């Protein structure tokens, strides 16, 4: 089995979600199924169908999270090299055209959230930044144009 790189915070968040699904969502769903069953004919019972569909979704997500957690390879960014961009780095980028700055942390696929400034190590931008140093320029194709970003700072927090 292939290991899944993840930050300590990412693993903690996945474990919390798993615990919530098992201790809150699944028991609530079981109760919803029982309540819907009590309403009679299951073939025309929309509440029952919805609850069973939700049960399937919960079971699938639990299985997915258990798999990821079992294969997690926790990487502590603070223990990594600080001069180049690697997994866990928080990188400040400067758009060379607009002069707008962006800050991204490179994290595992299962903990990425671009809106929160966490991009997957598998993303095109992260792949381009790997091994680069402050002052290096990376190019990324975005909507049929090449955009250049300068790496301003690299931090491991």
Residue, then its C-alpha position, 0 to 999 in steps of 0.5 A: x500500500x502506498x503511503x499518504x503524505x499528510x501534515x499533523x494538522x491534516x491527520x488530526x482533522x481527518x480523525x476528528x471527521x471520522x470520529x464524528x461520522x462514527x459517533x454522531x452521524x451514523x447513529x443519527x442515520x440509524x435512528x432516521x431509518x428506523x423512524x422512516x420504517x415506522x411510516x409504513x410502505x418502504x417502496x413509496x417512502x421518500x424519507x426511507x430512501x433518503x436515509x438509506x442513501x445517506x447511510x451509503x454515503x456515510x459508510x463510504x466516507x468512513x471507509x475512505x477516511x479509515x483507509x487514508x488514516x491507516x496509510x498516513x505518513x505524517x510529515x512535520x513541516x518544521x523538521x524539513x529543510x528550510x531553503x527550498x520548497x517541499x511538502x509542508x512549505x508555506x510559500x508566498x508567491x508574487x504574480x509577476x504581472x499583477x504584483x498580487x501576492x498569494x500564500x499557499x501551504x503545500x499539503x496532502x491531497x486529502x487536506x487541500x483547500x485552495x480557499x484556505x490557502x492549502x494546495x495539494x502536493x499533486x497540484x500543477x502549481x505545487x509540482x512546479x514549486x518543488x525544489x525551488x528557492x526564494x527568488x526563483x520564478x515558476x511558470x504555470x499555464x492558466x486559462x490559455x496563458x502563462x503566468x509567472x510567479x516569483x517565490x518571495x518567501x518559504x516558511x516551514x511552520 
